[in-house]
């Protein structure tokens, strides 16, 4: 209940001046030039972490991932709509199929669409279909992806990139379970389960007016956020082992200086970047059978002519800062070592840092052999 206590400028709700009004979730008040939205406080699910170390192709031993697995395992067999959030490269696209396979819809189709890769007109046609002659080039009728997913599951990737006009039509499909192709006079019933994914902050998009609040409420029945790799570095051995297994290398727990270099990296590209690093290492080591046979090289040079710091403004602040620091360390240590002819003691004197610390940094970035550990006593490089 909101009461205006005779304020000078008054309190406005839905275009009307009010003295007292009862508000529900999502209601917005206007106080002079300030808008206030009333939202219920989010409460975390009280679920014990899963005992499993994988969900479909997702793997992880960290508490953060096992908490995610616990939620996914609970909702898999239901019809509930799931919204998967997380940074690019965290594996959001790997959630839809195991959710589908664990449900009663497992005999139906799984249809995926990248909503951010299609222009508005094409996305409209792809999702809802069209009849012959609905627009220029529509020489034949086409069933939309929602109709083709009938009896199964549709996966909407890059949800935050859906134009507002398409959002309105999608909301109606979800509410009424009917779809009308472009140019058609009749609607057809559809029975689909929706799994959506987004790298955008959809709550911020709603506040900015770029995403419909009612559509977010409808799609975010269960919201799951996949943590970035930098927040679960303890999962790196399991991730590496899984990726190498899929590429035919011998199974076993990875170890050695290569793994230390992986632990030291900030992983702004998350699992996708890790996969690319391993693929490059495998390509440059023909005949390698184990992780220890690979030479791990991570390109830390993010600098450009326009931006010598290589600032990544497409990343969250923490990840962008970590990427810049990683690039700086690699370039600086490499330069002082090169100037000193590879002599660590001389390079440490030039840089005015402790020799053991410089060796640790050099090992972290693969500039000298050995594990990235500060235990360098008796290394004999004086």
C-alpha positions, 0 to 999 in steps of 0.5 A, spaced: 500 500 500 502 506 497 500 513 500 502 520 498 502 524 504 500 531 501 507 531 497 508 537 493 509 534 486 504 528 487 505 521 486 503 518 479 500 511 477 498 509 470 498 516 468 493 518 474 495 522 480 493 518 486 493 519 494 493 511 496 493 505 491 495 498 492 500 495 488 502 488 485 509 486 483 512 490 477 507 496 478 511 502 477 510 509 480 512 516 478 515 521 483 517 527 479 522 525 474 523 518 478 520 512 476 520 506 482 518 499 480 515 495 485 518 488 485 518 482 490 525 480 493 528 474 489 529 468 494 534 462 492 532 455 491 534 451 498 536 445 494 542 441 496 548 440 491 547 435 486 551 429 487 553 428 479 559 431 476 555 432 469 548 434 466 548 432 459 555 435 456 556 440 461 561 437 466 563 440 473 565 438 480 565 445 483 559 447 488 557 452 483 556 447 478 553 442 482 548 447 485 546 448 477 545 441 476 541 440 482 536 445 479 536 442 472 535 435 475 529 437 478 526 441 473 528 436 467 522 431 467 517 437 468 513 442 463 516 448 466 519 453 462 527 454 463 531 461 462 538 459 462 543 465 463 550 467 463 556 470 459 558 468 452 561 461 452 559 458 458 555 452 455 548 455 455 546 451 449 548 445 452 542 445 457 536 444 452 537 437 449 538 433 456 532 437 459 528 435 453 531 427 453 529 427 461 522 429 459 516 426 457 517 429 450 523 425 449 520 422 443 518 429 440 523 434 436 528 439 439 528 445 434 533 451 436 534 458 433 539 463 434 535 469 435 540 474 435 543 472 428 537 473 424 534 480 422 527 482 424 523 480 418 526 473 417 526 472 425 518 473 424 518 468 418 522 463 421 519 463 428 511 463 426 512 461 419 508 464 413 503 463 407 505 463 400 505 470 398 505 473 405 511 477 402 516 478 397 519 472 395 514 467 399 513 463 393 511 457 397 508 456 404 513 455 410 511 452 417 515 456 422 520 453 428 514 453 433 510 449 429 516 444 427 517 443 434 510 441 436 510 435 441 517 437 443 522 443 445 524 449 442 530 452 444 531 460 443 538 462 444 540 470 444 533 471 447 535 478 449 536 480 441 529 479 439 526 485 437 520 488 441 515 487 435 517 479 435 516 479 443 509 481 443 507 475 438 512 470 442 508 472 448 501 470 445 504 464 443 506 462 450 500 464 453 495 461 448 499 456 445 497 458 438 501 460 432 498 464 426 503 464 420 505 471 417 499 472 412 494 467 414 487 467 416 487 462 421 491 460 427 494 453 429 495 450 436 502 448 438 504 444 444 511 446 445 516 446 451 520 453 451 528 453 453 531 460 452 538 462 453 541 469 454 547 473 455 544 479 456 542 482 463 534 481 461 532 485 468 536 491 465 533 490 458 526 491 461 528 497 465 531 500 459 524 498 455 528 494 450 525 487 453 517 486 455 517 485 462 511 480 461 515 476 456 520 475 461 515 473 467 513 468 462 519 465 460 523 466 467 519 461 470 525 457 472 532 462 471 538 458 472 545 462 471 551 458 469 557 461 472 564 463 468 570 459 468 574 464 472 569 463 478 570 455 478 577 454 476 577 448 480 573 445 474 578 446 469 581 439 470 574 436 469 573 440 463 580 439 460 579 431 460 572 432 457 574 436 451 580 431 450 576 425 451 571 428 445 578 429 441 580 422 442 586 423 447 587 418 452 583 419 458 586 421 465 587 427 470 591 433 466 597 435 470 603 439 469 605 446 467 600 446 462 595 446 467 598 451 471 598 456 465 590 454 464 589 456 471 592 462 471 588 465 465 582 469 466 578 466 460 574 471 458 571 467 453 569 461 458 569 454 455 569 456 448 575 459 449 578 453 453 576 449 447 579 453 442 586 453 446 586 445 446 584 445 439 590 449 437 595 445 442 592 438 439 593 441 431 600 443 433 602 437 436 601 431 431 601 424 435 600 427 442 596 422 446 596 425 453 595 432 455 602 432 458 604 432 450 601 438 449 604 445 449 599 450 451 600 457 449 595 462 450 595 468 446 595 474 451 596 480 446 589 483 446 593 490 444 591 494 438 593 500 434 587 504 436 587 501 444 594 499 446 591 496 453 586 492 449 580 493 453 575 489 452 568 493 453 564 487 451 566 483 457 563 485 465 568 489 468 572 484 472 573 480 466 575 485 462 580 488 468 583 481 468 584 480 461 588 487 461 592 485 467 594 478 463 596 481 457 600 486 461 604 481 465 605 477 459 608 482 454 612 486 460 615 479 462 617 477 455 620 484 454 624 484 460 626 477 459 628 478 452 632 484 453 636 480 459 637 475 454 633 470 458 637 471 464 632 471 470 636 474 475 638 480 470 631 481 468 629 481 475 634 487 477 631 491 471 624 490 473 626 491 480 622 485 482 624 479 486 627 473 482 622 468 484 616 472 483 619 474 476 620 466 475 613 465 477 610 470 472 614 467 466 612 460 468 605 462 468 605 465 461 609 459 458 615 464 457 620 459 461 619 451 462 616 448 469 610 449 473 608 456 475 610 455 482 614 460 487 618 454 489 625 456 485 630 455 490 636 452 487 634 453 480 641 455 478 640 461 473 644 466 476 
